[in-house]
Amino acid sequence: MSTKIGETSETLSADEFEDRLRELPPSAKLVAKVLEIDEPLSQSQLAEESLLPDRTVRYALNRLEEENLVISRYSFHDARKQVYSLVE
């Protein structure tokens, strides 16, 4: 079964979430922490809040999406942008 961006076919326990996050680079951990405090956020908002470069935030989001730890959807305020949230 394929998973589209913004959809996840699995529900993770808190322990599973932490185990997957533990294996990721520090930038992905920081982005996840920012999303834990304030979500949903766009890529540019994440860069501003985390003080990371745009390119690093993009890499971190890609890694988080690969591990199904974050979901994305189009913004209601600006359909050209995607906003990101942690999976529940």
Phi, psi and omega in degrees: 000129180271151180244129177274159175299133180094354179235147174224141183264003182228152175250130184255141171283168179299322179294317179296318179301311181296321179297316179293318181294324182302329183277353184269162179293161181305324180297321179293323177296318179295316179299318178298320180294318177298318179293328178296324182278320186213110178219159354281153179226149175280170178300317181292324176294321177296319178297319180294315182289323184271346185064024177263152175296153180308316182298320180291320178296318178300315178298314180299317179296320177299316179296318178295321178293321178301326180269006181056042179256346181223148176239154178234151175210164179285143181291141175287333182277329181211101186295350177280343183253151172255148174242151187240144177219156174285151175291154180259000000 
